[in-house]
Amino acid sequence: MKRVWISLGIFIVLTGVCILGTIYTNQISTRMIQTVTEAKSAELRGETETAVQLSRKAGDDWRSMHTVLCTYMPHSKLEAIDQTLAGLPMLCQYGGTEQFLADCDRSIEQISYLNESEIPSIANIF
C-alpha cells in the first residue's frame, strides 16, 4: 500500500511541476512578444532609439529567463530565439530596418511556437 501512496505522491509532484512550467512559459512568452512588438512599433514610427532600447531589453530579458527554460526545454529551440534576439539591436541601430522588422516577426513566431509546444494538447502529444 505504501508503494501506491508514494506513486501517487510522485505523480502529483510531477503534474504540479509540469503545470508550473507551462504557466511560466506562457508568462515569459507573453512578456517577450509584447516587448518585441513594442520595439517593432517604435521602429515603424521612426523612433529608432526607443526601438534599440526595447530590443536590448528583449535580449536581456531573454538571457535572464534562458537559464530556467533550459531545465525543461530543448536547447535548440531556445538557441534559435537567442540568436534572433541578439541581432535586433544592431540591425535597428545601423539602419537595417527591413531586416530588423523581419527578425522581429521571426522572433515573435519562434516565441509563439515555443509557447504552443508546451501546451498539453492532442497535437503535441502525438
C-alpha positions as CSV (number, residue, x, y, z in Angstrom):
1,M,0.0,0.0,0.0
2,K,3.0,2.3,0.7
3,R,4.0,2.0,-3.0
4,V,0.6,3.2,-4.2
5,W,0.9,6.3,-2.0
6,I,4.4,7.0,-3.0
7,S,3.5,6.6,-6.6
8,L,0.5,9.0,-6.2
9,G,2.8,11.5,-4.5
10,I,5.3,11.4,-7.3
11,F,2.6,11.7,-9.8
12,I,1.2,14.8,-8.1
13,V,4.6,16.4,-7.8
14,L,5.4,15.8,-11.5
15,T,2.0,17.0,-12.6
16,G,2.5,20.2,-10.5
17,V,5.9,20.8,-12.0
18,C,4.6,20.4,-15.5
19,I,1.7,22.8,-14.8
20,L,4.1,25.4,-13.3
21,G,6.4,25.0,-16.3
22,T,3.5,25.7,-18.7
23,I,2.4,28.7,-16.7
24,Y,6.0,30.1,-16.6
25,T,6.5,29.6,-20.3
26,N,3.2,31.3,-21.1
27,Q,4.1,34.3,-18.9
28,I,7.6,34.6,-20.4
29,S,6.4,34.3,-24.0
30,T,3.6,36.9,-23.5
31,R,6.1,39.4,-22.0
32,M,8.7,38.7,-24.7
33,I,6.2,39.0,-27.5
34,Q,5.0,42.3,-26.0
35,T,8.5,43.8,-25.8
36,V,9.5,42.7,-29.3
37,T,6.2,44.1,-30.7
38,E,6.8,47.4,-29.0
39,A,10.3,47.6,-30.5
40,K,8.8,46.8,-33.9
41,S,6.2,49.5,-33.5
42,A,8.7,52.0,-32.3
43,E,10.8,51.4,-35.4
44,L,7.8,51.7,-37.7
45,R,7.0,55.1,-36.0
46,G,10.6,56.2,-36.7
47,E,11.7,56.1,-33.0
48,T,14.9,54.3,-33.7
49,E,16.5,54.9,-30.3
50,T,13.4,53.6,-28.5
51,A,13.4,50.5,-30.7
52,V,17.1,49.9,-29.9
53,Q,16.4,50.2,-26.2
54,L,13.4,47.8,-26.4
55,S,15.3,45.3,-28.5
56,R,18.2,45.3,-26.0
57,K,15.7,44.9,-23.2
58,A,14.2,41.9,-25.0
59,G,17.6,40.3,-25.4
60,D,18.5,41.0,-21.7
61,D,15.1,39.6,-20.5
62,W,15.6,36.5,-22.7
63,R,19.0,35.8,-21.3
64,S,17.8,36.1,-17.7
65,M,15.0,33.7,-18.4
66,H,17.0,31.3,-20.5
67,T,18.6,29.5,-17.5
68,V,15.2,28.4,-16.2
69,L,13.8,27.5,-19.6
70,C,16.9,25.3,-20.3
71,T,15.9,23.0,-17.4
72,Y,12.8,21.7,-19.3
73,M,13.0,22.7,-22.9
74,P,15.2,21.6,-25.9
75,H,18.2,23.9,-26.2
76,S,17.9,24.1,-30.0
77,K,14.6,25.9,-29.8
78,L,16.0,28.3,-27.2
79,E,19.2,29.0,-29.2
80,A,17.3,29.9,-32.3
81,I,15.4,32.5,-30.4
82,D,18.6,33.7,-28.6
83,Q,20.3,34.2,-32.0
84,T,17.4,36.1,-33.5
85,L,17.1,38.4,-30.5
86,A,20.9,39.0,-30.3
87,G,20.9,40.7,-33.7
88,L,18.0,43.0,-33.2
89,P,19.7,46.0,-31.6
90,M,22.5,46.2,-34.2
91,L,20.1,45.9,-37.1
92,C,18.0,48.7,-35.8
93,Q,20.9,50.9,-34.8
94,Y,22.7,50.7,-38.1
95,G,19.8,51.1,-40.5
96,G,18.8,47.6,-41.3
97,T,15.1,48.5,-40.9
98,E,13.6,45.9,-43.2
99,Q,15.8,43.1,-41.7
100,F,15.0,44.4,-38.2
101,L,11.3,44.2,-38.9
102,A,11.6,40.7,-40.4
103,D,13.7,39.5,-37.5
104,C,11.1,40.9,-35.1
105,D,8.4,38.9,-36.9
106,R,10.6,35.8,-36.8
107,S,11.3,36.1,-33.1
108,I,7.6,36.6,-32.4
109,E,6.8,33.5,-34.3
110,Q,9.6,31.5,-32.6
111,I,8.4,32.6,-29.2
112,S,4.8,31.8,-30.0
113,Y,5.8,28.3,-31.3
114,L,7.7,27.8,-28.0
115,N,4.6,28.6,-26.0
116,E,2.3,26.5,-28.2
117,S,4.7,23.5,-27.9
118,E,4.4,23.5,-24.1
119,I,0.6,23.3,-24.1
120,P,-0.5,19.7,-23.5
121,S,-2.8,19.1,-26.5
122,I,-3.5,16.1,-28.6
123,A,-1.3,17.5,-31.4
124,N,1.6,18.0,-29.1
125,I,1.3,14.6,-27.5
126,F,1.0,12.5,-30.7
